Amino acid sequence: MPQFLQDLRQTAAEYLAITVCDLFPNTQLLGGHCTDFGFYYDFSVEQPLDEQALLLLEERMRFFIKENIPIQPFEMMRENAANFFQHHGQTLRAYQISEQPENIIQLVKIGDFYDLCSPPYLNQAKGVTAFKLLKVTFHTISFAQVGELKVTRIQGTAFPTSEDLKKFLKMNEAAKKRDHRVIGKEMNLFSAHEEIGVGSWLWHPKGARLREILLDWWRQEHRRQRFEQLATPQVVKAGFLKKSGIYDSPDLASGVFPSFVLDGYDYAASPSQIPLHAWAFRLKLHSYRELPIRYAECTQLYNQGKESQLWGMMRARSYCADAGNVFCAPNQVQSELISSLQFIDKTIKIFGFGYHWYLVDRGQKFAGTIDGWIKSIDWIVKAVEACGFKYEIDKMGKSFSGPRLEAYLTDSLGRSWKGPSISIDFNYSERFGLRYQGPDDEMHMPVMITRAMFGSLERFVAVLIEHYGGLFPVWLAPEQVRVIPIAEKHMKYAAEVHSRIEEMGFRTSLDHSRERLGGKIHSAERERVPYAIVLGDKEENSGLISVRSCNHEEMKSGVKLEAFLERLSQEEVDKSLPRKSREPK
């Protein structure tokens, strides 16, 4: 997100807070943030709010913005700030401030309004002109001091111009129809249940099949690139994580992970496979002749973020993450980077996304040396240029372990999503003392290259669903063909056709329901099955089939089954993308 847009949206969130406190004086503030699509603010409000209140809030918010009161940042010591907010009746804010790790707290003053808010934001409100409040949602959080509390979240968006806002609102309406949570339910892919756990997803058979298709493809691609598969524990000693430096890394946020005591030791769920791959490398002495050594793994990880930060499968509590790690000599870095960049580029195009590269530099706290960062960035830039790709500097992003190149995917609605990444890591090589024996018989530190294709498989699947609207290309579809007999008397012929399709290795099902034909076809369309084969008297007597494409309303009759299977096989091999109109020949 560009810096000016973050400033704008953070300012809009603060003015939303001013508005709610003005209209509902007993409101307790809980905090707001800007997001990729807008901003939100959480409140504890005595009076129930619904979406009908949004117009009133918008009108009052514009009034405060027109006053253009200067936005003044200031600082206080933590204890003084907590007492200050307690004195002003903001008890929950006082609790939050008292739990802050920093001794100096960053605050903001807008007229008579005070809030806990770190920069960036605008100096004046006049820049907040094109905004819209979108919806009201509710969730529950726990405070040690007051127990469970019902929280009202108001979400909105803001843009520099009204034209930008109109474009977003139009896109947002289209996006509602592609919500992965809705389509996933219609396609019977997955579901979430509070009884099982908030932010954890239950994959149904078809959803699990989709996962396996992606994971099988991932494993096959990594085998081709001579990666060796590892299987590392999901739970490790907390002392190992501390030694690895994960707790020092802002890349992994809080450093607070699900933990428990076992046999007298503190254990925690590992937030990353990377330190375990580095540890695997150090288990034996390696010669330069063995390099590069490549490890890869997909495993389940866990995120102990706040419930309010979870968002469908985009931000899940439990998720499957992939990691590839290359340990190489300095003279091998360039070729390894180019190979990974080309693989990522090919992969993104297979899935039908547009994308753009962003280079993330170091923050105030970083591993390695400045000279090492400069050299590594030079390696990355030269590799990007050798591939003919363009990139921009991410001025907001900060990396701890090493310079990172991130691909942001552009979906069919023009939205941007965080995608694959590749980085050079200094942290684990140094902390674990990784070494290999060079041609001079001396010990040298390997260069460690880390990459991720999916990042979070759950998030990647959610993005795919919204990108395609659930209508996957044939090679990805968990169910490729549904065989539909018009009546019970056609079931025998339908079973023969279904059996033949299954023998050819395609993912198919036979509709056994007693629904009318229209209902059966509607069911196949709702579940986004790419092809439905309809069989009645005419088809059975001729030994042919009629085929209906999910994204094409007309039926193609008199088709030979073998010709259809040949076409299906070609689509699978070519990884053809869905088209608005596609008929089998």
N, C-alpha and C positions, 0 to 999 in steps of 0.2 A: 504494500500500500504506500503511495507517495506520502512524504512527510506532511505536506500541506493538507492532505485529506485526513490524516490522523489528527492533526491539530484542530481542524474544523469539527470533526465528529466528537472529539473529547470535549470541546467547548459546548457543542450542542447538548451533550449529556449533562453537563453542569447546569445549563439553562433549563433543561427539563426538571432537574432537581429543585431549582429555585421556584419554578412554576408550581410543582406539586406541593411544596412546603407552603407556598402562598395560599393556595386554594384549600389545603387541608393542613391546618397549623400544627396538629399533633403528629405529623408524619415523622417517622424515624428513618434516617438515611442509612443505606447499606453499601452504596457504591455503584459507580457506572464505568463502563469501558467502551472504547470504539472497537469495531469488528471489521472483517473484510467487507461486510455488506451494510454497515451502518453503526449504530450505537445502542446501548441499553442502560437503564438504571434500575436498581433494585430498591424497593421501599417496604417498610412495614407501615401499612395504612389502616386506620380504624374503619374508615368507610370503604365498603367494597367498590372496586373500580371494574368497569368493563369497557369494551371497545367503543361504546357509545360516548364515553367520556373523552375520547381522544380529540374530537373536534374542539371541545371546550379547552382542553389543555393546549392544543396548537394555537388557538386564538390568544390565550393568555401568554403563551411563550413568545409569540411575536411582539406582544406589548413590551415585555422585558427586554427583548433583543433591540427594539427600536430605541430604547433609552440609552443603549450603548455605554453602559457603565464599565469603566476600566476593570480588567481582570488582573488582580495583583497577587503574585505568588509571595509566600513568606514561610519562614521556618520556625519551629518551636522544639524544645526538648520534649521527649516522649511523655514523661510524667505530666509536664505542664499542659501539653496538648490534650491529654486524656481528661485532665481536670477542667480545661477550658470547654470542651464539648459536653462534659457532664453538667457543667454550670449552665450551658445553653439548652439543656433538655435533650441533647442527642446522646442518650445512654448507650445505644448500640455502637455508635461511632466511637465513643469513649472506650468500650470494650475492645473494639477492633484495634484502636491505636495502642492500647496497653499491651497487646499481643504482638506488635510489630518488632522485628529484630533490630531495627536501626534505632540509635539514640536520638537522632535528629529527624523530625517528621516534616515532610513537605505538605504545606497547606495552600489553600487559595481563598482569596477574599473578593467577593463581587458585591459591592454596596454593603448591606447589612448581612449578607449571606456568607457563611464560612463552610468549608468542606475539606476533607482529606483528599488531596488530588496532586499527583506528581505531574510535572510537564511531560509531554508538550501539549500546549493549547494556545489559542489565539490571545493576543493582548487586548483585543476589543471584540465585542459581539457582532459588529456590523457585517462581518464576513459570513455569518450564519443567516443566509436568506432563503436558500432552497432546501427546505427540510420537510419531512413528513413522518408523523407518528404512525406506526404500522399495526401493532397489536399489543394485547395485554395477556401475559401468561402468569402462572402461579407455580411456586415450588416451596418446599419445606427445607429449612436449614436448622442446625442445632447450635445453640450457644451454651457453653458450660454454665454461664451465670443465670440464664433464663429458660433453658431447655429448648424444645422444638418451637419454631416460629414460622408462621406462614408468610411468605414473601411475595409481593407483587412486582413483577418485572414489566416495565414498559419499554418496548423496542421501537426504534425509528431509524431513519437514515437521513443523511445530509450530503449535499454536493455543492460544488462551487457555483453552478449555474442551474437555472430552472430547466434548461434543455437536458442537462445530464440527469436531473432528477426524473424527468418524464421518461427518458430512455430506461432508467433503472426500474421505475414502477411498471412499465410495460413488460420488461424482462421478468420482473418479480411475479407478475400474474401468470406468465408462461411457466415459470419455475414451479409454481404451486401444483401444476398438473404433473410435474415430473418429480415430486418429492419422493425420495427413495423409500421413506417409511410407508407411504401409501402404496407405491408400486410394488415394493417388496411383499406387502401383505396380499395384494391382488395376485401376484405371481406365486404366492406360497413359498417364499424363499427363506424368510426368517421372521422372528418376533421377539419382543422384549416383555419381560414379566417381572413386576416388583417382587413377587414371591421368590424368584430366583436371584435377583440382584439388579440394582439400578445401574444402567450403563453396560449391562452384559447381555449379549444377544444369543438367542437359541436358533441355530441354523437347522431348517427343515431339510428333508432329503434332497429336494431340488436345489436349495441354497448350498448345502454341503457339496453337491455335485459341481456347482459353479466354482466353489472354492478349490476343489480338487483339479478342475480344468486349469485354473490359473496357476496353482502350485505345480502341477505336472509340467506345464509349459515353462515355468520359472526354473524348475530343476533341470529340464532338458537343455535349456539355453545355457545354464551355468556349467553343465557337464561339457557342452561343446566348447566352452571357453576354459576348460581344464580347471574348474574350481572343484575342490574336494568338499564334500558335505560333512559338516560337524553336527553333533547333537549335544547341546550344553544344558545344564540344569537351569530351571526357571527360578529356583530359590537357592541363595548362597548366603554365606556368613556376612553379616553387616560389616565386619572388619575388612573383608575383601573389597567390598564396595568403597569403603573409606580409603583403603590403600590405592584403589584404582583412580581416585580423584573425581568420581562421579558426583560426589557431594559438593565439589567445588565448581561444577560446570553449570552455568546459567542456561546452557542448551537444554538441560534436563530439568529445568525449573527448580522446584522446591527442595529437591534432595530428600523428600519424605516419601518413602515407599512402603507398601504393605509389609508388615514385619510381625515376628512372633519369636518366642523363646523355645529352643529345642535342645535337650541334653545340656542345659545350662549356658548355651551360646545364643546370641542374638542373630536371627536370620532375617533376610529381607528378600522380597521379590525383585529380581534384577530388572532394571529398566532398559537394559541393552545387552546384546550378545557380544558387542565389540571387545570389552575387557576380557571376556572369556576366550575369545579367539586369540587375543594377544598372549594370554596365559598359555594357550595350547602351543603357540609358536615357540615359547621359551622352554618347553619341556625337553628339547634335545638340541644339540649343537648342529647348526646348519652351515653348510658350505655355500659359497657364492654360486657354485655350479648348480645348486638346487633351486636357486631363485629364478623367477618369482614363485613364491608359494601363495596359493589362493585358497581361501576358506569361504564357505557360504553356508547359510542356515536360515530357515524360517521357523520361528517358534512363537509361543504365546507369551505376551507380556501384559503387565498390569499398570494402570495409572491411578494413583490415589489423589486425583484432583477433586475439586469441589463439585458437588452434584449440580450446581447451577452452571458449571462450565461444560457439562456433557451436552451433546447435541446429536441425537440419533446415532448412526454409525460413523458420522464424520468425526465425532470425539467420543469414543467408547471407553468404558472402564477396562474391559478386557479385549485385547486385540492381537492379531497375528502380525508379526513384523519380520521383514526380511533384512538380511545384512550380508554384504560381500566384502571381504577384507583381503587386500593384496600386500604381501611383504616382499619388497624388491630392493635392488641396488639403485643408487642414484642414476646410473646410465640407462636404467630400464623404466624410469618414471614416465618419460614422455610417451613411449609406446603403450604403456598400460593405461595412461589417462586417455589417449586417443581411442584405444579399443573400447574403453568403458563409455566414452562420450558417443561413439558410433552405435554401440549397443542400445544406449538409452534413446538416441534419436530414432533408430529403427523401431524400437518398441513403442514409443509414443505415436509414431505414424501408423503402426499396425492397429492401435486402438482408436485411431481417427481423431486425435486431439491436435490442436495447434499448441505451440508452447514458446516460452522465452526463457533464456538463461539469466540468472542473477548471481553475482559474485559477492559473497559475504566475507568481510574482513574481521579483524580481531576487535574485541571490546577492551575495556579498561583492564579486565582480568583475563589473562590468556596463558596457555601452556607454551613451552618452547622459547625461542629467542626471536628478537625482531629480525635479525639477519635470516633466520630460518623461515620466517613468514614471508619476507620479501622474495626469497629464492623460490618458495613453494608457489606463491602467487604468480611469479614469472613462468613457472612450469605450467600452471593451469591456463594462463592467458595464451601461451604459445600453443598448447594443445587445442584450445577452442578455436584459435585462428587457423591452425592446420586443418581442422575439420570444416572450416568455412562457416562457423556459427557466429552469431552476434550475441553480445551480452551487455548487461548494465550493472553498475555498482549498486548494491543494496545498501543505501545510506542508513536505513533503520536497523537492519539485522546486525547482530554481533555474534561472533563465534568464539568459543573458548579453546577447543582442542586443536584447531587448525583452520586454514582458509577453506571455504566451502562454496561449491557451485550448486545452485538450486534451479530446477526446472519448474516453472509455473505453467500448469496446463490450462488451455482455453477450451471450454466445452462448446457444445452446439448453440448455447444461448449467449455465448460471449463472456461467461463468467470465468474467473481465474481461480485455480486450485493449486495448492502446494503439491508437487509431484516428486519425481526422482531427484536424488542428490548424489554428489560425489565430493569427497574432501580428502585432504592430506592431514593425518593425525600425528601430533607431537606428544600428546598426553601419555598414552599407554606405552609407547616406545621408551619414553624416559622413565616413567614410574616403575615399569616392570624390568627395566634394564635389558631390553631386547638386543641381541647381537647375532651376527653371523661371521664366519671366518672368510676373509677376503683373499684374493690371489696373492697378497703380500704376507699371508699367514697371520695378519693382525685381525683383531676383532673390531667390527664396525656396526653401527646402528642402522637397521634397515629403514627404508622409507615405508610408511604404512599408509596405504590408500584405502579409504572406506567408501562404499557406495550402497545405496538402497534404491530398489526399483519401485516397490509398492509403498515403502514406509510402513503404513498401516494397511493391511489387506482389507480390513473392514471399511476404512475410508475410501480406498481405491474402488471397491465394489460399489459403494454408495455413489461415488462420482460417475462411474460407468453407467449405473442405472439412470441417473439424471441426464447424463450425456445422450444416451440412446433412447431415453423415455421407456426403458425396459425392453425395447426391441433389439436384442443383441444380434450381432452377426452370427451366422450358423455355427462357426467353430467354438463360440463361447456359450451358446444357448444351452442351458441345462436340459431342456427338452427340445429337440430339433424338429420332430415330426409327430403329429397326433393323427391316428387313424380313426376315422369316424364312420361307423356303419349307419345308414339312414334308418334302418329298422332291424328288429331282432333277427329276421330271416337272412340278413346280410352279414351276420356275425361270423359265420364260418369263413367266408371269403376275406373278411376284414382281418381275421386272425392269421390267415395265410400271408396276407400282405404285410401285416405287422411283423410276423416271424421272419420274413425275407429281409425287411429293413433292419431288424435287430441283428440278423446274421452278418450283415454288411458292416456292423459295428457302430451304427448310428443310435443316438439316444431318442427313443420313441416310446409312445404309450398307446394303448388301445382304449377307447372310450366305451366303457361297459354300461354307462348310465342309460336310463329309460327316458331321458329328456327328448323333446322334439328336436329336429335337426337344427332349427334356429338357435335353440338353447345351447346345443353342443358346440356350434360354431362360435357363439358368443363367449362361451367358457374358454375356448382355445384362444380367442382374441384377447380376453381379459388377462389371461396368463402369458400373453405375448409369445406363443409358440410360433416360430417362423413359418411353418407349413402345416396345413391341415389337409389330409387326404380323405375325400368324401367318397363313399362307396354305396351304390344302390343297384337296382336291377340292370341298368344300362352298363355300368362298369363291370358287374359280375359276368354278364352275358358276353361281353367283348374281351374280357381279360385285361382291361385297361383300368386307369384310375383318373379321378378328377382331383385337381390340386388347387388349393386356395392359399394365397400368401397372406400372412397376417397384416401386412401393410399395403395390400392391394385387394380391393373389394370384389373384383371379378373372379369367376371360377374358370380355370383352364381345363377343359374336358378332353377325353380321348388321348391321354398321355400314357406312354409306355412306362411301366415301373422302372425298368432298367435305365431308361433315358433320364428319368427323374433322379435316380440314385447317382448316376454319373454326374449330373449337374450339381447335386448336393455335395458329392465328393470333391468336385472342383472348387466349389465355394469354400469348403472347409480347408482345402490345401492352400488356396489363394488368400484365405482370411479376408474374404470380401466384406466390405462394409455394407450395412443395410441401405437400401435405396427406397425412395418414395414409391416407386413402381417397379416391381420385379415379378416376372412370370417364368415358370419353368418351361423349357422348350420340349 
